[in-house]
Amino acid sequence: VQLQASGGGLVQTGGSLRLSCAASGSTFSSYAMGWYRQVPGKQRELVASIDIDGSTTSSDSVKGRFTISRDNAKSTVYLQMNSLKPEDTAVYHCRAALVALGWDYWGQGTLVTVSS
């Protein structure tokens, strides 16, 4: 699976962005998908995930502001980010996992910068 993330950029506090992660190379619908973010000097953290049945989880820091979704017909996972805060500034990576087979793939990341 190859993952291509896009949609990052510079936005003011309170603004919105939508990240996209397009997958190619295998059966997208079989993969659990996730968005992670990383700030230099800190560990990568889970932002939100969506399973093959559409069930979702998200971190407490983004609950009520970020929404993950997937479109299996387009082999794409999205992260809608609203009410952005400066602490959301990070490189956002998407991940595809097929847990039963131990397959795990990461995209290259897209930078989100939220100005105060």
Secondary structure as GFF3:
##gff-version 3
##sequence-region A 1 116
A	DSSP	beta_strand	2	6	.	.	.	ID=ss1
A	DSSP	beta_strand	9	12	.	.	.	ID=ss2
A	DSSP	beta_strand	17	24	.	.	.	ID=ss3
A	DSSP	three_ten_helix	28	30	.	.	.	ID=ss4
A	DSSP	beta_strand	32	38	.	.	.	ID=ss5
A	DSSP	beta_strand	45	50	.	.	.	ID=ss6
A	DSSP	beta_strand	56	58	.	.	.	ID=ss7
A	DSSP	beta_strand	66	71	.	.	.	ID=ss8
A	DSSP	beta_strand	76	81	.	.	.	ID=ss9
A	DSSP	three_ten_helix	86	88	.	.	.	ID=ss10
A	DSSP	beta_strand	90	98	.	.	.	ID=ss11
A	DSSP	three_ten_helix	99	101	.	.	.	ID=ss12
A	DSSP	beta_strand	103	106	.	.	.	ID=ss13
A	DSSP	beta_strand	110	115	.	.	.	ID=ss14
###
